[in-house]
């Protein structure tokens, strides 16, 4: 009789444990099901791009400029793949992204360092708020700003310079915030050790803080580049596009997103839409994988 309360307690504990195990398994199943539902559309999109886009992927796709409508229509009527490629889009994208990076990276790093060092000052909060607002502004609005600021008043026409300015404005918020947050993760003792050794302030920043947080800073820069590399709307209002390979920053220049839009408006170029989209998706995916690997090594 004395063992009955102890037996009842053990039974209740076992039942409670079994109940928790059942709930845990049920929740795990729900997480897996909802994760599969979330991933399924992405798998469908990637599968569609690969199945439709691989046909045009060849050497000419990377070394020749986009064909005209007549060339595409002739090839389709003959049952052949569309000749040409997207070289003018690739070179234009690389040119404008490079110029945007040259503008945004130094400026973003300087502003991020300022926010890290003087985060409690009056203007720091204002700069941080402006950066957050810019990050949420639609890209076409930034394209309009670049159009009225650069196209109308500086270059007096569509150009790669105007396009890169719009992309640089888009890059800035990401670089600023990633720089500030990366520097905040560096222990203060590292900076204090530099001061204790009598190292000048600017050398502590250049030779201590930046090298220490280099992986985080680089990850933020790559994330910003991966964001702008697929933008179309701001380039439509600034770079306009070109069917020729162009390295003159004062003339209209194409980009891969712009080519996709131009192909979309021509029913003979449908196959090139899929191939160009597959190329752009692969490029963005590679940049994001590199960014994630860099962040994991911090």
Secondary structure, DSSP 4 states (H G I P E B T S, - for coil): -THHHHHHHHHHHHHHHHHHHHHHHHHHHHHHHHHHHHHHHHHHHHHHHHHHHGGG-SHHHHHSPPP-HHHHHHHHHTT-PPP---HHHHHHHHHHHHHHHHHHHHHHHHHHHHHHHSTTSHHHHHHHHHHHHHHHS-HHHHHHHHIIIIITTTSSS--HHHHHHHHHHHHHHHHHHHHHHHHHTS-HHHHHHHHHTT--HHHHIIIIIHHHTHHHHHHHHHHHHHHHTT--HHHHTTTB--SS----TTS-B--HHHHHHHHHT-GGGHHHHHHHHHHHHHHHHHHHHHHHHHHHT-
